[in-house]
Structure formats: structure tokens, C-alpha cells
Amino acid sequence: MSLKIEHLTGGYAGVPVIHDLNLTIQPGEAVGLIGLNGAGKSTTIKHILGLLRPQKGKIVLEEKELTNDPTAFKQKIAYIPEMPVLYRELTLKEHLEMTMLAYGLQPEKTWPRANELLKMFRLDNKLDWLPIHFSKGMQQKVMIVTAFLPKTELLVIDEPFTGLDPLAVANLLKLIRQAKEDGRMVLMTTHVLADAQQVVSSYAVLNQGTIETTGSLTDLRQHYGLQPADSFDKLYEILSKEQENA
């Protein structure tokens, strides 16, 4: 049981943005997808979520292929977007109720988990609030709560640390660790490697639409010739130069 991306090529209006991607995530594993802006990270995520149809290749999650059984496939995924997406007319409580309905969760069994998450992110006294009253960071916390409410097999997390206070970052990392212990899979995109490395053990470097290399941070240092004293900002400098010379 795993997430398998096999020879995936895709993009927009017939123009490929990602080329022949191959990536596997095993249960209990968190993989960091890293790269410069425009490298193809968002396009890859949209294919995994079923928002774009592959031009070539396939995506399989626990033996369910996306194109063959999209409904069953999507039931196995929870997503935290980089920019929060909330319904202006729905309160926080109604967002949680909608999440329960979407995943077929029984409210009486799910509300204790919801209340635990709400308290963790200091939203427990805001159930009747509308999104207009939430700051950017609070909206992101709502996305986290709704994503961790169902215990899906795969969590896709896109730049999750933007706008979060240090306590929220710590709690998010705690949830990711617990998800891994529960045998769930995590795919995370982030530029904040200092936080990501606390939960991510394997990385895939996406550069100009292809996965250039995979491995631990030590493996990446060796691949790109980084010295022990070099920060990982230098990795992005190297990728930028590769892009300029392409």
C-alpha cells in the first residue's frame, strides 16, 4: 500500500509542465517536494488531487488509480492549500460539518476529535465565526483542522508554515508526526527546510518540471556539492543557476 506516481507528464491546455515524474511514498513516510517557484510543484499537486488529467503516466493510491476511480481515490486524500479556501457564508462549525459530510464521518464520533483540534489551534471559542473575521493565520489553522479531521491515507500539504505563529507550527509538526506513526503518508511542499526537516526524512527536488534527485538532506548536500557550513539557501542558488543555463 503506497502512493505511486509513475511516468507522470502533465500540464495545462496540452502544454506539459512536468515531465516523466516517478515518486513513491510508503505508509508512515513524509516526503518533502522542494524546488524553485515555477518548478512544477503546484502542477504536481493538482494532478494528485485530480484537478488536472495526466497527459501520460498514472497515479495510484492504495491500489486505486485516479483516472479509473476518482471518487474512491479522492476520499483517501486530505489537502492543506498554501492559500486558505473558505466559504464566506459558512461559519467555522459549518465548515467542520461539511467536512464530516464530504468524508462520510459520523458527527457524534467525530466531534470529540474536532474539539481536540480546535482547542489545539485556539479556535474552540470561534465556532460561530465567519471567515471574514479570521486573520490569514487563523484561516490557515481552519484548513489544518479540517484536513486532520478525517484520517485519510494521504495528506498533501502545500507550504503550510506561511502565516502560522510558532505555537501553531509546533502543533502542526506534532500532528504530522502522529500521522506518520499511524501509518499515513504525507507529501509536503515547503521552502522552510528548518521546520520541514523535523518531520520529513526524504526529499524530492523538482527542477524545471522533472525530479532531479531524491534522498535525505545529507544526500542532497552530496548531490549538489554543498559544504557542511553551507545553508540550504545555497541549494536554491544552484537550482536558479541551472535554470538560467538551461
C-alpha positions in Angstrom: 0.0 0.0 0.0 1.5 3.3 -1.1 1.2 6.4 -3.3 2.9 5.7 -6.7 3.4 8.4 -9.3 4.6 6.6 -12.4 5.9 8.4 -15.5 3.6 11.3 -14.9 3.6 14.0 -17.6 1.1 16.8 -17.4 0.3 20.5 -17.5 -2.3 22.9 -19.0 -4.0 23.0 -22.3 -1.9 20.2 -23.7 1.4 22.0 -22.8 3.4 19.8 -20.4 4.8 21.4 -17.3 6.0 18.3 -15.5 7.8 15.5 -17.4 8.1 11.8 -16.6 7.8 12.1 -12.8 8.3 9.0 -10.7 7.8 9.1 -7.0 6.7 6.6 -4.3 5.6 7.4 -0.8 5.3 4.5 1.7 2.9 4.3 4.7 4.4 6.2 7.6 6.6 8.3 5.4 6.7 12.1 4.9 8.3 13.3 1.7 9.3 16.9 1.0 8.8 18.2 -2.5 11.1 21.1 -2.9 12.2 23.4 -5.7 12.1 27.0 -7.0 8.8 28.8 -7.8 7.7 27.6 -11.2 9.5 24.2 -10.9 6.1 22.3 -11.2 5.3 21.7 -7.5 1.7 23.1 -7.8 1.1 21.3 -11.1 2.2 18.0 -9.5 -0.2 18.6 -6.5 -3.1 19.4 -8.8 -2.5 16.1 -10.7 -2.5 14.2 -7.4 -5.7 15.9 -6.3 -7.4 15.1 -9.6 -7.7 18.7 -10.7 -5.7 18.1 -13.8 -5.7 15.0 -16.0 -2.3 13.4 -16.8 -1.2 13.5 -20.4 0.9 10.4 -19.7 1.5 8.1 -16.8 -0.6 7.3 -13.8 -1.2 8.0 -10.1 -2.1 5.1 -7.8 -3.0 5.3 -4.1 -3.5 2.1 -2.2 -4.3 0.2 -5.5 -6.9 2.9 -6.5 -5.9 4.6 -9.8 -7.0 8.2 -10.0 -8.4 8.1 -13.6 -10.2 4.8 -13.1 -11.9 5.5 -9.8 -11.6 9.3 -9.0 -14.2 9.3 -6.2 -12.6 6.5 -4.2 -9.2 7.9 -4.8 -10.1 11.4 -3.6 -11.7 10.0 -0.4 -8.3 8.9 0.6 -6.7 12.4 0.4 -6.8 15.5 2.6 -5.3 18.7 1.4 -3.9 21.9 3.1 -3.5 24.6 0.4 -1.0 27.3 0.6 -3.8 29.9 0.4 -6.8 29.1 2.6 -10.0 28.4 0.8 -13.1 29.1 2.9 -16.8 29.7 2.1 -17.7 33.2 3.1 -21.3 32.3 4.1 -20.3 29.3 6.3 -19.3 29.5 9.9 -16.4 27.5 11.3 -18.8 25.0 12.7 -20.5 24.6 9.3 -17.1 24.1 7.6 -16.4 21.2 10.0 -19.9 19.8 9.4 -19.3 20.0 5.7 -16.0 18.1 6.0 -17.7 15.4 8.0 -20.4 15.1 5.3 -17.8 15.0 2.5 -15.8 12.2 4.1 -18.9 10.3 5.4 -17.9 10.8 9.0 -20.4 10.2 11.8 -20.8 13.5 13.7 -21.2 12.0 17.1 -18.0 10.1 16.8 -16.1 12.9 15.0 -16.9 16.0 17.2 -14.6 14.9 20.1 -11.7 14.8 17.6 -12.8 18.2 16.1 -12.9 19.7 19.6 -9.4 18.5 20.3 -8.1 20.0 17.2 -10.0 23.3 17.7 -8.5 23.6 21.2 -5.0 22.8 19.9 -5.2 25.8 17.5 -7.2 28.1 19.8 -10.3 28.1 17.7 -12.6 26.3 20.1 -14.4 29.6 21.0 -14.9 30.7 17.4 -17.3 28.1 16.1 -19.9 30.7 15.1 -17.4 33.0 13.4 -17.5 33.6 9.6 -14.2 33.6 7.6 -14.3 37.4 7.3 -13.5 37.6 11.0 -10.4 35.3 10.7 -6.9 36.5 10.1 -4.8 34.8 7.4 -3.1 32.7 10.1 -6.5 31.7 11.6 -7.8 30.8 8.2 -4.8 28.5 7.7 -5.5 26.9 11.1 -9.0 26.1 9.9 -7.5 24.4 6.9 -5.3 22.3 9.2 -8.2 21.3 11.4 -10.4 20.3 8.5 -7.5 18.3 6.9 -6.7 16.4 10.0 -10.3 15.7 10.9 -10.7 12.7 8.6 -7.9 10.1 9.0 -7.1 9.8 5.3 -4.3 7.7 3.9 -2.6 10.6 2.3 -2.0 14.2 3.5 -1.0 16.7 0.8 0.4 19.9 2.5 1.4 22.9 0.4 3.6 25.5 2.1 1.9 25.0 5.4 4.0 27.3 7.6 3.1 30.6 5.9 1.3 32.9 8.3 1.4 30.5 11.3 2.7 31.5 14.7 5.4 29.4 16.4 2.9 27.5 18.6 0.8 26.6 15.6 3.9 25.4 13.7 4.8 23.2 16.6 1.3 21.8 16.8 1.2 21.1 13.0 4.5 19.3 13.2 3.1 17.3 16.1 0.1 16.3 14.0 2.3 15.3 11.1 4.4 13.1 13.4 1.3 11.4 14.7 0.0 10.8 11.2 3.3 9.1 10.3 3.1 6.9 13.5 -0.4 6.0 12.4 1.0 4.7 9.1 -0.4 7.6 7.0 1.5 9.2 4.0 2.5 12.8 3.8 3.6 14.9 0.8 4.7 18.4 1.8 6.0 21.3 -0.3 7.9 23.9 1.6 10.8 26.4 1.3 11.2 26.3 5.1 13.5 23.3 5.4 14.5 24.1 9.0 10.9 23.3 10.1 10.3 20.6 7.5 13.3 18.5 8.5 11.8 17.9 11.9 9.2 15.6 10.2 10.5 14.9 6.7 13.2 12.3 6.1 13.1 12.1 2.3 13.1 14.8 -0.3 12.4 15.1 -4.0 13.9 18.1 -5.8 11.8 19.3 -8.6 13.7 21.4 -11.2 12.2 22.6 -14.5 9.4 20.0 -14.4 11.5 16.9 -13.6 12.6 15.3 -10.4 16.3 15.9 -10.4 17.2 13.8 -7.3 15.7 12.2 -4.2 17.1 11.4 -0.8 17.8 12.8 2.7 19.2 16.2 3.3 22.6 14.6 3.6 22.1 13.0 0.2 21.1 16.4 -1.3 24.2 18.0 0.1 26.3 15.4 -1.6 24.5 15.6 -4.9 24.8 19.4 -5.1 28.2 19.6 -3.6 27.2 21.7 -0.5 29.7 22.1 2.2 28.8 21.4 5.9 28.8 25.1 6.6 26.5 25.9 3.7 22.9 26.7 4.5 20.2 25.2 2.3 19.6 28.6 0.7 22.6 27.7 -1.4 20.7 24.8 -2.9 18.2 27.2 -4.3 21.0 29.3 -5.7 22.3 26.3 -7.5 18.9 25.4 -8.9 18.5 29.0 -10.1 21.8 28.9 -11.9 20.8 25.6 -13.5 17.6 27.2 -14.7 19.5 30.2 -16.2 21.9 27.9 -18.0 19.2 25.6 -19.4 
